[in-house]
């Protein structure tokens, strides 16, 4: 297994491509990902104006890649041989078309959708500018039978099983360098189980191996709704299509609770707001915004967590900045 070492393109999104941006990308890919997942042939227009940020890693026979292309990406040239793979595309911005050019595409994955497809022969692909996507290359032997007579499965990217797979793959990027052989095997097994769940369009929320991914998916969802008065374990369980009991068990496996996580994150956001250089909210406004019952509850919770009241904390950071 390789740690993600593919460098980000030197060109920032929205700027012109830096000289050698594509060469740096290709060199990093070949060094870190290896021959098992070769790069396709890109069009000259793509390599000339290559403004792509990326990260990639492998876990055994699974490859994970995140791409954010400010510029369009298009492959071209002859396509030979056989590719017996299952690939999954999760697109959060732009679109990803298989069988480019776009006008003759066989299948297009728009923003907010996923596609899990068996690839039996090489295919070109094309993206529009400002496309952001996660691509997984998975072993066909384990997943193709679940597709039955279908070539592919597609649907919304916010489906519960897709959210869990995305959360788990993101965790792998963060932890891969520290995993021993047993950790690598566990990470791989969970990836395969979650990919199978996507193919089946359901997952077993009581499966212990999926507990870390379930907890992380719930945290990702909670982080996007911290100011929502409806945020709760019940709401998270409903959105993820799991039982509240199994969601609580997933958090408990890591020594946490859903409510404690939400409160901690709200306190963190309130602390950051206290140090904002402009437009600072009052203590009562912060308490209301981050869904504390009242100012007194907020002040007590803040002091317990940070050792100072919100006002004391704001004063200390102001004094330190002078």
For each residue, the residues with C-beta under 8 A, 3 or more apart:
1: 57 58 59 60 176 179 184
2: 5 32 33 34 57 58
3: 32 57 176 177
4: 32 55 56 57 173 176
5: 2 28 31 32
6: 25 28 29 32 33 54 55 56
7: 10 24 25 28
8: 53 54 55
9: 17 18 21 22 24 25 50 51 52 53 54
10: 7 18 20 21 24
11: 15 16 17 18 21 50 51 70
12: 15 51 70
13: 51 53 68 70 130
14: 51 70
15: 11 12 51 70
16: 11 49 51
17: 9 11 21 22 48 49 50 51 71
18: 9 10 11 21
19:
20: 10 23 24
21: 9 10 11 17 18 24 25 50 51 52
22: 9 17 25 26 42 46 47 50
23: 20 26 27
24: 7 9 10 20 21 27 28
25: 6 7 9 21 22 28 29 50 52 54
26: 22 23 29 30 39
27: 23 24 30 31
28: 5 6 7 24 25 31 32
29: 6 25 26 32 33 39 56
30: 26 27 33 34 35 39
31: 5 27 28
32: 2 3 4 5 6 28 29 56 57
33: 2 6 29 30 36 37 56 57 58 63
34: 2 30 37 58
35: 30 38
36: 33 58 61 63
37: 33 34 58 63 137
38: 35
39: 26 29 30 42
40: 75 122 124 125
41: 75 76 77
42: 22 39 46 47 73 74 75 76
43: 46 47 74 75 76
44: 47 48
45: 48 49 72 74
46: 22 42 43 49 50 71 72 73 74 75
47: 22 42 43 44 50
48: 17 44 45
49: 16 17 45 46 71
50: 9 11 17 21 22 25 46 47 71
51: 9 11 12 13 14 15 16 17 21 69 70 71
52: 9 21 25 67 68 69 70 71 73
53: 8 9 13 67 68 69 70
54: 6 8 9 25 65 66 67 68
55: 4 6 8 65 66 173
56: 4 6 29 32 33 63 64 65 66
57: 1 2 3 4 32 33 63 64 172 173 176
58: 1 2 33 34 36 37 62 63 64
59: 1 62 64 172 176 184 187 188 191
60: 1 184 188
61: 36 138 139
62: 58 59 136 137 138 139 188 191 192
63: 33 36 37 56 57 58 136 137
64: 56 57 58 59 134 135 136 169 172 173
65: 54 55 56 134 135 136
66: 54 55 56 133 134 135 173
67: 52 53 54 73 127 131 132 133 134 135
68: 13 52 53 54 93 131 132
69: 51 52 53 72 73 94 127 129 130 131 132
70: 11 12 13 14 15 51 52 53 129 130
71: 17 46 49 50 51 52 129
72: 45 46 69 126 127 128 129 131
73: 42 46 52 67 69 125 126 127 131
74: 42 43 45 46 100 101 124 125 126 127
75: 40 41 42 43 46 100 124 125 126
76: 41 42 43 100 124
77: 41
78:
79: 121 122 123 124
80: 122
81: 121 122
82: 120 121
83: 119 120 121 122 123
84: 119 120 140
85: 118 119 137 138 139 140
86: 116 117 118 119 137 138 139 140 143 144 147 195
87: 116 117 119 135 136 137 138
88: 114 115 116 117 134 135 136 138 165 195 198
89: 96 109 114 115 117 133 134 135
90: 114 133 134 135 157 162 165 166
91: 94 95 96 109 110 111 112 113 114 131 132 133 157
92: 111 112 132 133 134 157
93: 68 111 130 131 132 133
94: 69 91 111 127 128 129 130 131 132 133
95: 91 108 109 110 111 127 128 131
96: 89 91 108 109 125 126 127 131 133
97: 100 102 105 107 108 109 125 126 127
98: 105 106 107 108 109 115 117 123 124 125
99: 104 105 106 107 123 124 125
100: 74 75 76 97 104 105 124 125 126
101: 74 104 105 124 126
102: 97 105 108 126 128
103:
104: 99 100 101
105: 97 98 99 100 101 102 108 126
106: 98 99 123
107: 97 98 99 115 117 152
108: 95 96 97 98 102 105
109: 89 91 95 96 97 98 113 114 115 133 154
110: 91 95 113
111: 91 92 93 94 95
112: 91 92 156 157 158
113: 91 109 110 154 155 156 157
114: 88 89 90 91 109 154 155 156 157 159 162 198
115: 88 89 98 107 109 152 153 154
116: 86 87 88 143 147 152 153 154 195 198 199
117: 86 87 88 89 98 107 151 152 153
118: 85 86 140 143 144 147 151 152
119: 83 84 85 86 87 122 123
120: 82 83 84
121: 79 81 82 83
122: 40 79 80 81 83 119
123: 79 83 98 99 106 119
124: 40 74 75 76 79 98 99 100 101
125: 40 73 74 75 96 97 98 99 100
126: 72 73 74 75 96 97 100 101 102 105
127: 67 69 72 73 74 94 95 96 97 131 133
128: 72 94 95 102 131
129: 69 70 71 72 94
130: 13 69 70 93 94
131: 67 68 69 72 73 91 93 94 95 96 127 128
132: 67 68 69 91 92 93 94
133: 66 67 89 90 91 92 93 94 96 109 127
134: 64 65 66 67 88 89 90 92 166 169
135: 64 65 66 67 87 88 89 90
136: 62 63 64 65 87 88 165 169 191 195
137: 37 62 63 85 86 87
138: 61 62 85 86 87 88 142 143 191 192 195
139: 61 62 85 86 142 143 192
140: 84 85 86 118 143 144
141: 144
142: 138 139 145 192 195 196
143: 86 116 118 138 139 140 146 147 192 195 196 199
144: 86 118 140 141 147
145: 142 148
146: 143 196 199 200
147: 86 116 118 143 144 150 151 152 153 199
148: 145
149:
150: 147 153
151: 117 118 147
152: 107 115 116 117 118 147
153: 115 116 117 147 150 198 199 201
154: 109 113 114 115 116
155: 113 114 159 162 201
156: 112 113 114 159 162
157: 90 91 92 112 113 114 162 166
158: 112 162 163
159: 114 155 156 162 163 198 201
160: 163 164 203 217 239 240 241 242
161: 164 165 194 197 198 201 202 203
162: 90 114 155 156 157 158 159 165 166 198
163: 158 159 160 166 167 217 220 221 240
164: 160 161 167 168 194 197 203 210 213 214 217 240
165: 88 90 136 161 162 168 169 191 194 195 197 198 213
166: 90 134 157 162 163 169 170 217 220
167: 163 164 170 171 213 216 217 219 220
168: 164 165 171 172 187 190 191 194 212 213 216
169: 64 134 136 165 166 172 173 191
170: 166 167 173 174 216 220
171: 167 168 174 175 212 213 216
172: 57 59 64 168 169 175 176 187 191
173: 4 55 57 64 66 169 170 176
174: 170 171
175: 171 172 178 179 183 187
176: 1 3 4 57 59 172 173 179 187
177: 3
178: 175 183
179: 1 175 176 183 184 187
180: 183 184
181: 184 185
182: 185 186
183: 175 178 179 180 186 187
184: 1 59 60 179 180 181 187 188
185: 181 182 188 189
186: 182 183 189 190 209
187: 59 168 172 175 176 179 183 184 190 191
188: 59 60 62 184 185 191 192
189: 185 186 192 193 209
190: 168 186 187 193 194 209 210 212 213
191: 59 62 136 138 165 168 169 172 187 188 194 195
192: 62 138 139 142 143 188 189 195 196
193: 189 190 196 197 203 207 209 210
194: 161 164 165 168 190 191 197 198 203 210 213
195: 86 88 116 136 138 142 143 165 191 192 198 199
196: 142 143 146 192 193 199 200
197: 161 164 165 193 194 200 201 202 203 204
198: 88 114 116 153 159 161 162 165 194 195 201
199: 116 143 146 147 153 195 196
200: 146 196 197 203
201: 153 155 159 161 197 198
202: 161 197
203: 160 161 164 193 194 197 200 207 210
204: 197 207 210
205: 210 214 240 241 242 243 246 247
206: 246 249
207: 193 203 204 210 211
208: 211 253
209: 186 189 190 193
210: 164 190 193 194 203 204 205 207 213 214 250
211: 207 208 214 215 249 250 253 254
212: 168 171 190 215 216 250 253 254
213: 164 165 167 168 171 190 194 210 216 217
214: 164 205 210 211 217 218 240 242 246 247 250
215: 211 212 218 219 247 250 251 253 254 256
216: 167 168 170 171 212 213 219 220
217: 160 163 164 166 167 213 214 220 221 240
218: 214 215 221 222 236 237 240 247 250 251 258
219: 167 215 216 222 223 261
220: 163 166 167 170 216 217 223 224
221: 163 217 218 224 225 236 239 240
222: 218 219 225 226 231 236 258 261 262 265
223: 219 220 226 265
224: 220 221
225: 221 222 228 230 231 235
226: 222 223 231 262 265 266 269 290 291
227: 289 290 291
228: 225 231 291
229: 291
230: 225 235
231: 222 225 226 228 235 236 262 291
232: 235 236 258 259 262
233: 236 237 244 247 248 258 259
234: 237 238 244
235: 225 230 231 232 238 239
236: 218 221 222 231 232 233 239 240 247 258
237: 218 233 234 240 242 243 244 246 247
238: 234 235 241
239: 160 221 235 236
240: 160 163 164 205 214 217 218 221 236 237 247
241: 160 205 238
242: 160 205 214 237 246 247
243: 205 237 246 247
244: 233 234 237 247 248
245: 248 249
246: 205 206 214 237 242 243 249 250
247: 205 214 215 218 233 236 237 240 242 243 244 250 251 258
248: 233 244 245 251 252 257 258
249: 206 211 245 246 252 253
250: 210 211 212 214 215 218 246 247 253 254
251: 215 218 247 248 254 256 257 258 261
252: 248 249 255 256 257
253: 208 211 212 215 249 250
254: 211 212 215 250 251
255: 252
256: 215 251 252 260 261
257: 248 251 252 260 261
258: 218 222 232 233 236 247 248 251 261 262
259: 232 233 262 263
260: 256 257 263 264
261: 219 222 251 256 257 258 264 265
262: 222 226 231 232 258 259 265 266
263: 259 260 266 267 301
264: 260 261 267 268 305
265: 222 223 226 261 262 268 269
266: 226 262 263 269 270 290 291 292
267: 263 264 270 271 290 301 302 305 306
268: 264 265 271 272
269: 226 265 266 272 273 290
270: 266 267 273 274 286 289 290 298 302 310
271: 267 268 274 275 302 306 313
272: 268 269 275 276
273: 269 270 276 280 281 286 289
274: 270 271 280 286 310 313 314 317
275: 271 272 314 317
276: 272 273 279 280
277:
278:
279: 276
280: 273 274 276 314
281: 273 285 286 289
282: 285 286
283: 286 287 295 298 299 310 311
284: 287 288 295
285: 281 282 288 289
286: 270 273 274 281 282 283 289 290 298 310
287: 283 284 290 292 293 294 295 297 298 299
288: 284 285 291 292
289: 227 270 273 281 285 286
290: 226 227 266 267 269 270 286 287 298
291: 226 227 228 229 231 266 288
292: 266 287 288 295 297 298 301
293: 287 297
294: 287 297 298
295: 283 284 287 292 298 299
296: 299 300
297: 287 292 293 294 300 301
298: 270 283 286 287 290 292 294 295 301 302 310
299: 283 287 295 296 302 303 309 310
300: 296 297 303 304
301: 263 267 292 297 298 304 305
302: 267 270 271 298 299 305 306 308 309 310 313
303: 299 300 306 307 308 309
304: 300 301
305: 264 267 301 302
306: 267 271 302 303 313
307: 303
308: 302 303 312 313 316
309: 299 302 303 312 313
310: 270 274 283 286 298 299 302 313 314
311: 283 314 315
312: 308 309 315 316
313: 271 274 302 306 308 309 310 316 317
314: 274 275 280 310 311 317 318
315: 311 312 318 319
316: 308 312 313 319 320
317: 274 275 313 314 320 321
318: 314 315 321 322
319: 315 316 322
320: 316 317
321: 317 318
322: 318 319
